[in-house]
Amino acid sequence: MSIAPAPLVRPELLKGLRRHALRIAREAGALLLSRWRTPLPVRKKGAIDLVTELDTASETLIRERLLAHYPDVPVVAEEQGGSAPAAGLVWYVDPLDGTTNFAHGHPFFAVSIALCDGREPLVGVVVAPALNTVHAAARGLGAERNGEPCEVAKTTLLADALGATGFPYDRATNPDNNLREFAALKLKTRGVRRCGSAALDLCLVADGTYGFYWEQRLAPWDLAAGACIVAEAGGRVTDWSGAPFEPRVGQIAATNGPLHDELLAALRAVREGAP
């Protein structure tokens, strides 16, 4: 199947793309769930960056399904890579977001699939099989949680909001490790969670569980689907400077909207050394 350039993508086509991506993500999620909490060899890509055979198996399944139906659209995924064009359509795939959680039997992991036109997400689906939770969105068509419309929280003050963040794999050796930002936001908010899956953190902003989320040094496959879902749920997604979201930059601030400027100001104050 050939997909028209993004400006020509019609709502009905986007619905079909979302439905198809969701079907593939559910299939990959079922594969992950079939081996969750079973003995499984674990390799290290870095000191604390893990990979399992299920990461690879899930990615192979997703890649084969997508390329069989959309052979002209490149697939860029975590384990086997791929080349994203400077412009045009691309699939970003995280076959197992939250590998460390998965390897330890923690239920906070997901399959994440997004279709982007350059920096603009068109479709995003995130399936969390152990949580029995599915989030999905397409540009202009809103966001859903388990098949029902979802929207961001109404909170207007950071002090009243629950949020989330994460930390880079090199946090023990790189001083730009988000620990100062975490400490500052922990004191300014109702709480900050760290659950180990960027895709799911973004979905929890989209469905109103969290009011905000920030992180940096992430890959496009970590962010693209969740960013689409937040935007379609009525939220706001930028980098830490407030510039429009760009999945390849790897830095993200996502909120319900009213909290956005306050979150960016808090991050800026930390990075500029303000009290």
C-alpha positions as protocol buffer text, in pm:
chain_id: "A"
residue {
  index: 1
  type: MET
  ca { x: 0 y: 0 z: 0 }
}
residue {
  index: 2
  type: SER
  ca { x: 128 y: 346 z: -85 }
}
residue {
  index: 3
  type: ILE
  ca { x: 58 y: 639 z: 149 }
}
residue {
  index: 4
  type: ALA
  ca { x: 4 y: 985 z: 5 }
}
residue {
  index: 5
  type: PRO
  ca { x: 232 y: 1269 z: 122 }
}
residue {
  index: 6
  type: ALA
  ca { x: 123 y: 1401 z: 461 }
}
residue {
  index: 7
  type: PRO
  ca { x: -61 y: 1715 z: 339 }
}
residue {
  index: 8
  type: LEU
  ca { x: -282 y: 1486 z: 134 }
}
residue {
  index: 9
  type: VAL
  ca { x: -348 y: 1230 z: 407 }
}
residue {
  index: 10
  type: ARG
  ca { x: -724 y: 1215 z: 460 }
}
residue {
  index: 11
  type: PRO
  ca { x: -897 y: 1146 z: 793 }
}
residue {
  index: 12
  type: GLU
  ca { x: -1028 y: 811 z: 671 }
}
residue {
  index: 13
  type: LEU
  ca { x: -679 y: 706 z: 566 }
}
residue {
  index: 14
  type: LEU
  ca { x: -540 y: 815 z: 903 }
}
residue {
  index: 15
  type: LYS
  ca { x: -806 y: 608 z: 1078 }
}
residue {
  index: 16
  type: GLY
  ca { x: -700 y: 309 z: 874 }
}
residue {
  index: 17
  type: LEU
  ca { x: -332 y: 365 z: 949 }
}
residue {
  index: 18
  type: ARG
  ca { x: -405 y: 399 z: 1320 }
}
residue {
  index: 19
  type: ARG
  ca { x: -615 y: 83 z: 1316 }
}
residue {
  index: 20
  type: HIS
  ca { x: -347 y: -113 z: 1131 }
}
residue {
  index: 21
  type: ALA
  ca { x: -62 y: 13 z: 1352 }
}
residue {
  index: 22
  type: LEU
  ca { x: -268 y: -77 z: 1657 }
}
residue {
  index: 23
  type: ARG
  ca { x: -331 y: -428 z: 1529 }
}
residue {
  index: 24
  type: ILE
  ca { x: 44 y: -480 z: 1477 }
}
residue {
  index: 25
  type: ALA
  ca { x: 129 y: -333 z: 1818 }
}
residue {
  index: 26
  type: ARG
  ca { x: -125 y: -563 z: 1986 }
}
residue {
  index: 27
  type: GLU
  ca { x: 31 y: -863 z: 1812 }
}
residue {
  index: 28
  type: ALA
  ca { x: 378 y: -761 z: 1928 }
}
residue {
  index: 29
  type: GLY
  ca { x: 243 y: -694 z: 2277 }
}
residue {
  index: 30
  type: ALA
  ca { x: 96 y: -1043 z: 2293 }
}
residue {
  index: 31
  type: LEU
  ca { x: 436 y: -1183 z: 2197 }
}
residue {
  index: 32
  type: LEU
  ca { x: 603 y: -991 z: 2479 }
}
residue {
  index: 33
  type: LEU
  ca { x: 339 y: -1095 z: 2731 }
}
residue {
  index: 34
  type: SER
  ca { x: 384 y: -1462 z: 2640 }
}
residue {
  index: 35
  type: ARG
  ca { x: 744 y: -1448 z: 2769 }
}
residue {
  index: 36
  type: TRP
  ca { x: 707 y: -1194 z: 3049 }
}
residue {
  index: 37
  type: ARG
  ca { x: 819 y: -1319 z: 3389 }
}
residue {
  index: 38
  type: THR
  ca { x: 977 y: -1631 z: 3237 }
}
residue {
  index: 39
  type: PRO
  ca { x: 1352 y: -1712 z: 3242 }
}
residue {
  index: 40
  type: LEU
  ca { x: 1510 y: -1506 z: 2965 }
}
residue {
  index: 41
  type: PRO
  ca { x: 1871 y: -1434 z: 2867 }
}
residue {
  index: 42
  type: VAL
  ca { x: 1958 y: -1066 z: 2906 }
}
residue {
  index: 43
  type: ARG
  ca { x: 2245 y: -890 z: 2730 }
}
residue {
  index: 44
  type: LYS
  ca { x: 2396 y: -549 z: 2803 }
}
residue {
  index: 45
  type: LYS
  ca { x: 2423 y: -280 z: 2536 }
}
residue {
  index: 46
  type: GLY
  ca { x: 2580 y: -57 z: 2801 }
}
residue {
  index: 47
  type: ALA
  ca { x: 2649 y: -62 z: 3172 }
}
residue {
  index: 48
  type: ILE
  ca { x: 2275 y: -46 z: 3255 }
}
residue {
  index: 49
  type: ASP
  ca { x: 2121 y: -60 z: 2904 }
}
residue {
  index: 50
  type: LEU
  ca { x: 1967 y: -405 z: 2862 }
}
residue {
  index: 51
  type: VAL
  ca { x: 1835 y: -597 z: 2562 }
}
residue {
  index: 52
  type: THR
  ca { x: 1656 y: -932 z: 2541 }
}
residue {
  index: 53
  type: GLU
  ca { x: 1568 y: -1167 z: 2257 }
}
residue {
  index: 54
  type: LEU
  ca { x: 1211 y: -1037 z: 2288 }
}
residue {
  index: 55
  type: ASP
  ca { x: 1325 y: -685 z: 2187 }
}
residue {
  index: 56
  type: THR
  ca { x: 1456 y: -833 z: 1864 }
}
residue {
  index: 57
  type: ALA
  ca { x: 1165 y: -1070 z: 1805 }
}
residue {
  index: 58
  type: SER
  ca { x: 909 y: -796 z: 1860 }
}
residue {
  index: 59
  type: GLU
  ca { x: 1092 y: -559 z: 1627 }
}
residue {
  index: 60
  type: THR
  ca { x: 1123 y: -822 z: 1355 }
}
residue {
  index: 61
  type: LEU
  ca { x: 750 y: -889 z: 1372 }
}
residue {
  index: 62
  type: ILE
  ca { x: 661 y: -520 z: 1353 }
}
residue {
  index: 63
  type: ARG
  ca { x: 908 y: -443 z: 1077 }
}
residue {
  index: 64
  type: GLU
  ca { x: 784 y: -730 z: 863 }
}
residue {
  index: 65
  type: ARG
  ca { x: 419 y: -632 z: 907 }
}
residue {
  index: 66
  type: LEU
  ca { x: 479 y: -264 z: 828 }
}
residue {
  index: 67
  type: LEU
  ca { x: 701 y: -322 z: 525 }
}
residue {
  index: 68
  type: ALA
  ca { x: 462 y: -581 z: 385 }
}
residue {
  index: 69
  type: HIS
  ca { x: 185 y: -320 z: 372 }
}
residue {
  index: 70
  type: TYR
  ca { x: 385 y: 3 z: 330 }
}
residue {
  index: 71
  type: PRO
  ca { x: 703 y: -91 z: 143 }
}
residue {
  index: 72
  type: ASP
  ca { x: 779 y: 268 z: 46 }
}
residue {
  index: 73
  type: VAL
  ca { x: 786 y: 400 z: 404 }
}
residue {
  index: 74
  type: PRO
  ca { x: 1113 y: 345 z: 594 }
}
residue {
  index: 75
  type: VAL
  ca { x: 1107 y: 186 z: 937 }
}
residue {
  index: 76
  type: VAL
  ca { x: 1344 y: 324 z: 1201 }
}
residue {
  index: 77
  type: ALA
  ca { x: 1352 y: 110 z: 1515 }
}
residue {
  index: 78
  type: GLU
  ca { x: 1560 y: 66 z: 1827 }
}
residue {
  index: 79
  type: GLU
  ca { x: 1736 y: -265 z: 1769 }
}
residue {
  index: 80
  type: GLN
  ca { x: 1791 y: -284 z: 1392 }
}
residue {
  index: 81
  type: GLY
  ca { x: 1810 y: 89 z: 1329 }
}
residue {
  index: 82
  type: GLY
  ca { x: 1722 y: 228 z: 989 }
}
residue {
  index: 83
  type: SER
  ca { x: 1764 y: 561 z: 814 }
}
residue {
  index: 84
  type: ALA
  ca { x: 1508 y: 837 z: 862 }
}
residue {
  index: 85
  type: PRO
  ca { x: 1470 y: 1070 z: 565 }
}
residue {
  index: 86
  type: ALA
  ca { x: 1530 y: 1442 z: 615 }
}
residue {
  index: 87
  type: ALA
  ca { x: 1166 y: 1493 z: 519 }
}
residue {
  index: 88
  type: GLY
  ca { x: 874 y: 1270 z: 438 }
}
residue {
  index: 89
  type: LEU
  ca { x: 707 y: 974 z: 598 }
}
residue {
  index: 90
  type: VAL
  ca { x: 880 y: 738 z: 842 }
}
residue {
  index: 91
  type: TRP
  ca { x: 773 y: 478 z: 1096 }
}
residue {
  index: 92
  type: TYR
  ca { x: 939 y: 503 z: 1438 }
}
residue {
  index: 93
  type: VAL
  ca { x: 918 y: 179 z: 1635 }
}
residue {
  index: 94
  type: ASP
  ca { x: 1014 y: 87 z: 1988 }
}
residue {
  index: 95
  type: PRO
  ca { x: 945 y: -287 z: 2005 }
}
residue {
  index: 96
  type: LEU
  ca { x: 990 y: -300 z: 2383 }
}
residue {
  index: 97
  type: ASP
  ca { x: 997 y: 34 z: 2562 }
}
residue {
  index: 98
  type: GLY
  ca { x: 1097 y: -42 z: 2919 }
}
residue {
  index: 99
  type: THR
  ca { x: 1330 y: -337 z: 2860 }
}
residue {
  index: 100
  type: THR
  ca { x: 1481 y: -311 z: 3208 }
}
residue {
  index: 101
  type: ASN
  ca { x: 1134 y: -328 z: 3360 }
}
residue {
  index: 102
  type: PHE
  ca { x: 1046 y: -625 z: 3140 }
}
residue {
  index: 103
  type: ALA
  ca { x: 1365 y: -808 z: 3233 }
}
residue {
  index: 104
  type: HIS
  ca { x: 1291 y: -764 z: 3603 }
}
residue {
  index: 105
  type: GLY
  ca { x: 925 y: -863 z: 3584 }
}
residue {
  index: 106
  type: HIS
  ca { x: 795 y: -508 z: 3625 }
}
residue {
  index: 107
  type: PRO
  ca { x: 469 y: -448 z: 3430 }
}
residue {
  index: 108
  type: PHE
  ca { x: 552 y: -97 z: 3305 }
}
residue {
  index: 109
  type: PHE
  ca { x: 662 y: -174 z: 2947 }
}
residue {
  index: 110
  type: ALA
  ca { x: 505 y: -117 z: 2607 }
}
residue {
  index: 111
  type: VAL
  ca { x: 516 y: -145 z: 2230 }
}
residue {
  index: 112
  type: SER
  ca { x: 527 y: 196 z: 2062 }
}
residue {
  index: 113
  type: ILE
  ca { x: 464 y: 267 z: 1690 }
}
residue {
  index: 114
  type: ALA
  ca { x: 442 y: 610 z: 1527 }
}
residue {
  index: 115
  type: LEU
  ca { x: 409 y: 739 z: 1174 }
}
residue {
  index: 116
  type: CYS
  ca { x: 570 y: 1080 z: 1124 }
}
residue {
  index: 117
  type: ASP
  ca { x: 602 y: 1326 z: 840 }
}
residue {
  index: 118
  type: GLY
  ca { x: 939 y: 1478 z: 917 }
}
residue {
  index: 119
  type: ARG
  ca { x: 903 y: 1611 z: 1270 }
}
residue {
  index: 120
  type: GLU
  ca { x: 522 y: 1594 z: 1274 }
}
residue {
  index: 121
  type: PRO
  ca { x: 362 y: 1280 z: 1422 }
}
residue {
  index: 122
  type: LEU
  ca { x: 59 y: 1165 z: 1224 }
}
residue {
  index: 123
  type: VAL
  ca { x: -27 y: 841 z: 1404 }
}
residue {
  index: 124
  type: GLY
  ca { x: 75 y: 706 z: 1744 }
}
residue {
  index: 125
  type: VAL
  ca { x: -13 y: 382 z: 1921 }
}
residue {
  index: 126
  type: VAL
  ca { x: 121 y: 249 z: 2252 }
}
residue {
  index: 127
  type: VAL
  ca { x: 22 y: -95 z: 2381 }
}
residue {
  index: 128
  type: ALA
  ca { x: 110 y: -195 z: 2739 }
}
residue {
  index: 129
  type: PRO
  ca { x: 16 y: -564 z: 2751 }
}
residue {
  index: 130
  type: ALA
  ca { x: 89 y: -634 z: 3118 }
}
residue {
  index: 131
  type: LEU
  ca { x: -121 y: -332 z: 3216 }
}
residue {
  index: 132
  type: ASN
  ca { x: -395 y: -422 z: 2965 }
}
residue {
  index: 133
  type: THR
  ca { x: -382 y: -62 z: 2844 }
}
residue {
  index: 134
  type: VAL
  ca { x: -390 y: 75 z: 2489 }
}
residue {
  index: 135
  type: HIS
  ca { x: -347 y: 438 z: 2384 }
}
residue {
  index: 136
  type: ALA
  ca { x: -390 y: 553 z: 2024 }
}
residue {
  index: 137
  type: ALA
  ca { x: -420 y: 877 z: 1827 }
}
residue {
  index: 138
  type: ALA
  ca { x: -408 y: 1021 z: 1478 }
}
residue {
  index: 139
  type: ARG
  ca { x: -368 y: 1381 z: 1367 }
}
residue {
  index: 140
  type: GLY
  ca { x: -695 y: 1569 z: 1395 }
}
residue {
  index: 141
  type: LEU
  ca { x: -886 y: 1265 z: 1523 }
}
residue {
  index: 142
  type: GLY
  ca { x: -827 y: 1289 z: 1897 }
}
residue {
  index: 143
  type: ALA
  ca { x: -675 y: 1042 z: 2141 }
}
residue {
  index: 144
  type: GLU
  ca { x: -815 y: 725 z: 2295 }
}
residue {
  index: 145
  type: ARG
  ca { x: -743 y: 511 z: 2598 }
}
residue {
  index: 146
  type: ASN
  ca { x: -877 y: 156 z: 2570 }
}
residue {
  index: 147
  type: GLY
  ca { x: -1107 y: 268 z: 2291 }
}
residue {
  index: 148
  type: GLU
  ca { x: -1260 y: 563 z: 2477 }
}
residue {
  index: 149
  type: PRO
  ca { x: -1171 y: 931 z: 2420 }
}
residue {
  index: 150
  type: CYS
  ca { x: -916 y: 1067 z: 2665 }
}
residue {
  index: 151
  type: GLU
  ca { x: -795 y: 1416 z: 2745 }
}
residue {
  index: 152
  type: VAL
  ca { x: -531 y: 1588 z: 2952 }
}
residue {
  index: 153
  type: ALA
  ca { x: -572 y: 1699 z: 3313 }
}
residue {
  index: 154
  type: LYS
  ca { x: -731 y: 2035 z: 3403 }
}
residue {
  index: 155
  type: THR
  ca { x: -463 y: 2121 z: 3662 }
}
residue {
  index: 156
  type: THR
  ca { x: -337 y: 2480 z: 3639 }
}
residue {
  index: 157
  type: LEU
  ca { x: -55 y: 2484 z: 3896 }
}
residue {
  index: 158
  type: LEU
  ca { x: 255 y: 2267 z: 3915 }
}
residue {
  index: 159
  type: ALA
  ca { x: 209 y: 2254 z: 4291 }
}
residue {
  index: 160
  type: ASP
  ca { x: -113 y: 2058 z: 4234 }
}
residue {
  index: 161
  type: ALA
  ca { x: 20 y: 1830 z: 3962 }
}
residue {
  index: 162
  type: LEU
  ca { x: 169 y: 1482 z: 3951 }
}
residue {
  index: 163
  type: GLY
  ca { x: 435 y: 1431 z: 3686 }
}
residue {
  index: 164
  type: ALA
  ca { x: 706 y: 1203 z: 3555 }
}
residue {
  index: 165
  type: THR
  ca { x: 1058 y: 1203 z: 3421 }
}
residue {
  index: 166
  type: GLY
  ca { x: 1349 y: 970 z: 3345 }
}
residue {
  index: 167
  type: PHE
  ca { x: 1726 y: 962 z: 3350 }
}
residue {
  index: 168
  type: PRO
  ca { x: 1984 y: 884 z: 3080 }
}
residue {
  index: 169
  type: TYR
  ca { x: 2181 y: 561 z: 3071 }
}
residue {
  index: 170
  type: ASP
  ca { x: 2508 y: 749 z: 3134 }
}
residue {
  index: 171
  type: ARG
  ca { x: 2374 y: 922 z: 3444 }
}
residue {
  index: 172
  type: ALA
  ca { x: 2660 y: 793 z: 3660 }
}
residue {
  index: 173
  type: THR
  ca { x: 2928 y: 955 z: 3442 }
}
residue {
  index: 174
  type: ASN
  ca { x: 2756 y: 1253 z: 3275 }
}
residue {
  index: 175
  type: PRO
  ca { x: 2676 y: 1549 z: 3504 }
}
residue {
  index: 176
  type: ASP
  ca { x: 2390 y: 1653 z: 3273 }
}
residue {
  index: 177
  type: ASN
  ca { x: 2185 y: 1367 z: 3411 }
}
residue {
  index: 178
  type: ASN
  ca { x: 1853 y: 1534 z: 3507 }
}
residue {
  index: 179
  type: LEU
  ca { x: 1909 y: 1480 z: 3879 }
}
residue {
  index: 180
  type: ARG
  ca { x: 1915 y: 1853 z: 3958 }
}
residue {
  index: 181
  type: GLU
  ca { x: 1598 y: 1908 z: 3758 }
}
residue {
  index: 182
  type: PHE
  ca { x: 1432 y: 1613 z: 3930 }
}
residue {
  index: 183
  type: ALA
  ca { x: 1523 y: 1744 z: 4276 }
}
residue {
  index: 184
  type: ALA
  ca { x: 1385 y: 2090 z: 4195 }
}
residue {
  index: 185
  type: LEU
  ca { x: 1058 y: 1967 z: 4043 }
}
residue {
  index: 186
  type: LYS
  ca { x: 1007 y: 1717 z: 4322 }
}
residue {
  index: 187
  type: LEU
  ca { x: 988 y: 2011 z: 4564 }
}
residue {
  index: 188
  type: LYS
  ca { x: 763 y: 2224 z: 4342 }
}
residue {
  index: 189
  type: THR
  ca { x: 497 y: 1963 z: 4261 }
}
residue {
  index: 190
  type: ARG
  ca { x: 268 y: 1705 z: 4414 }
}
residue {
  index: 191
  type: GLY
  ca { x: 513 y: 1439 z: 4308 }
}
residue {
  index: 192
  type: VAL
  ca { x: 740 y: 1313 z: 4029 }
}
residue {
  index: 193
  type: ARG
  ca { x: 731 y: 950 z: 3923 }
}
residue {
  index: 194
  type: ARG
  ca { x: 1003 y: 758 z: 3739 }
}
residue {
  index: 195
  type: CYS
  ca { x: 860 y: 441 z: 3587 }
}
residue {
  index: 196
  type: GLY
  ca { x: 1104 y: 364 z: 3305 }
}
residue {
  index: 197
  type: SER
  ca { x: 901 y: 397 z: 2983 }
}
residue {
  index: 198
  type: ALA
  ca { x: 889 y: 731 z: 2801 }
}
residue {
  index: 199
  type: ALA
  ca { x: 605 y: 613 z: 2579 }
}
residue {
  index: 200
  type: LEU
  ca { x: 387 y: 525 z: 2877 }
}
residue {
  index: 201
  type: ASP
  ca { x: 480 y: 842 z: 3065 }
}
residue {
  index: 202
  type: LEU
  ca { x: 354 y: 1043 z: 2770 }
}
residue {
  index: 203
  type: CYS
  ca { x: 34 y: 839 z: 2752 }
}
residue {
  index: 204
  type: LEU
  ca { x: -28 y: 912 z: 3119 }
}
residue {
  index: 205
  type: VAL
  ca { x: -3 y: 1283 z: 3041 }
}
residue {
  index: 206
  type: ALA
  ca { x: -253 y: 1230 z: 2761 }
}
residue {
  index: 207
  type: ASP
  ca { x: -512 y: 1056 z: 2978 }
}
residue {
  index: 208
  type: GLY
  ca { x: -484 y: 1303 z: 3266 }
}
residue {
  index: 209
  type: THR
  ca { x: -294 y: 1084 z: 3513 }
}
residue {
  index: 210
  type: TYR
  ca { x: 10 y: 1311 z: 3494 }
}
residue {
  index: 211
  type: GLY
  ca { x: 3 y: 1685 z: 3439 }
}
residue {
  index: 212
  type: PHE
  ca { x: 357 y: 1701 z: 3302 }
}
residue {
  index: 213
  type: TYR
  ca { x: 658 y: 1500 z: 3182 }
}
residue {
  index: 214
  type: TRP
  ca { x: 1008 y: 1598 z: 3079 }
}
residue {
  index: 215
  type: GLU
  ca { x: 1320 y: 1410 z: 2971 }
}
residue {
  index: 216
  type: GLN
  ca { x: 1619 y: 1438 z: 2739 }
}
residue {
  index: 217
  type: ARG
  ca { x: 1870 y: 1231 z: 2539 }
}
residue {
  index: 218
  type: LEU
  ca { x: 1599 y: 1002 z: 2409 }
}
residue {
  index: 219
  type: ALA
  ca { x: 1551 y: 851 z: 2063 }
}
residue {
  index: 220
  type: PRO
  ca { x: 1269 y: 925 z: 1815 }
}
residue {
  index: 221
  type: TRP
  ca { x: 1113 y: 583 z: 1876 }
}
residue {
  index: 222
  type: ASP
  ca { x: 1087 y: 665 z: 2247 }
}
residue {
  index: 223
  type: LEU
  ca { x: 891 y: 983 z: 2186 }
}
residue {
  index: 224
  type: ALA
  ca { x: 702 y: 1003 z: 1858 }
}
residue {
  index: 225
  type: ALA
  ca { x: 395 y: 792 z: 1937 }
}
residue {
  index: 226
  type: GLY
  ca { x: 344 y: 937 z: 2283 }
}
residue {
  index: 227
  type: ALA
  ca { x: 389 y: 1291 z: 2157 }
}
residue {
  index: 228
  type: CYS
  ca { x: 114 y: 1236 z: 1901 }
}
residue {
  index: 229
  type: ILE
  ca { x: -117 y: 1101 z: 2169 }
}
residue {
  index: 230
  type: VAL
  ca { x: -51 y: 1395 z: 2405 }
}
residue {
  index: 231
  type: ALA
  ca { x: -113 y: 1652 z: 2132 }
}
residue {
  index: 232
  type: GLU
  ca { x: -436 y: 1486 z: 2024 }
}
residue {
  index: 233
  type: ALA
  ca { x: -554 y: 1469 z: 2386 }
}
residue {
  index: 234
  type: GLY
  ca { x: -526 y: 1849 z: 2405 }
}
residue {
  index: 235
  type: GLY
  ca { x: -179 y: 1878 z: 2557 }
}
residue {
  index: 236
  type: ARG
  ca { x: 130 y: 2068 z: 2455 }
}
residue {
  index: 237
  type: VAL
  ca { x: 462 y: 1915 z: 2347 }
}
residue {
  index: 238
  type: THR
  ca { x: 789 y: 2106 z: 2291 }
}
residue {
  index: 239
  type: ASP
  ca { x: 1157 y: 2085 z: 2373 }
}
residue {
  index: 240
  type: TRP
  ca { x: 1285 y: 2247 z: 2695 }
}
residue {
  index: 241
  type: SER
  ca { x: 1320 y: 2585 z: 2526 }
}
residue {
  index: 242
  type: GLY
  ca { x: 960 y: 2582 z: 2407 }
}
residue {
  index: 243
  type: ALA
  ca { x: 1050 y: 2511 z: 2043 }
}
residue {
  index: 244
  type: PRO
  ca { x: 817 y: 2281 z: 1846 }
}
residue {
  index: 245
  type: PHE
  ca { x: 856 y: 1910 z: 1910 }
}
residue {
  index: 246
  type: GLU
  ca { x: 1118 y: 1738 z: 1696 }
}
residue {
  index: 247
  type: PRO
  ca { x: 1150 y: 1363 z: 1759 }
}
residue {
  index: 248
  type: ARG
  ca { x: 1512 y: 1350 z: 1644 }
}
residue {
  index: 249
  type: VAL
  ca { x: 1623 y: 1614 z: 1897 }
}
residue {
  index: 250
  type: GLY
  ca { x: 1552 y: 1376 z: 2184 }
}
residue {
  index: 251
  type: GLN
  ca { x: 1447 y: 1642 z: 2436 }
}
residue {
  index: 252
  type: ILE
  ca { x: 1084 y: 1677 z: 2540 }
}
residue {
  index: 253
  type: ALA
  ca { x: 852 y: 1867 z: 2769 }
}
residue {
  index: 254
  type: ALA
  ca { x: 491 y: 1750 z: 2759 }
}
residue {
  index: 255
  type: THR
  ca { x: 208 y: 1893 z: 2966 }
}
residue {
  index: 256
  type: ASN
  ca { x: -164 y: 1947 z: 2977 }
}
residue {
  index: 257
  type: GLY
  ca { x: -103 y: 2300 z: 2842 }
}
residue {
  index: 258
  type: PRO
  ca { x: -169 y: 2531 z: 3139 }
}
residue {
  index: 259
  type: LEU
  ca { x: 136 y: 2390 z: 3320 }
}
residue {
  index: 260
  type: HIS
  ca { x: 373 y: 2421 z: 3028 }
}
residue {
  index: 261
  type: ASP
  ca { x: 525 y: 2764 z: 3081 }
}
residue {
  index: 262
  type: GLU
  ca { x: 570 y: 2698 z: 3454 }
}
residue {
  index: 263
  type: LEU
  ca { x: 745 y: 2367 z: 3381 }
}
residue {
  index: 264
  type: LEU
  ca { x: 978 y: 2528 z: 3126 }
}
residue {
  index: 265
  type: ALA
  ca { x: 1057 y: 2812 z: 3367 }
}
residue {
  index: 266
  type: ALA
  ca { x: 1144 y: 2563 z: 3641 }
}
residue {
  index: 267
  type: LEU
  ca { x: 1375 y: 2369 z: 3409 }
}
residue {
  index: 268
  type: ARG
  ca { x: 1536 y: 2689 z: 3285 }
}
residue {
  index: 269
  type: ALA
  ca { x: 1596 y: 2812 z: 3640 }
}
residue {
  index: 270
  type: VAL
  ca { x: 1781 y: 2490 z: 3728 }
}
residue {
  index: 271
  type: ARG
  ca { x: 1996 y: 2497 z: 3418 }
}
residue {
  index: 272
  type: GLU
  ca { x: 2082 y: 2864 z: 3469 }
}
residue {
  index: 273
  type: GLY
  ca { x: 2175 y: 2799 z: 3830 }
}
residue {
  index: 274
  type: ALA
  ca { x: 1894 y: 3000 z: 3987 }
}
residue {
  index: 275
  type: PRO
  ca { x: 1780 y: 2905 z: 4338 }
}
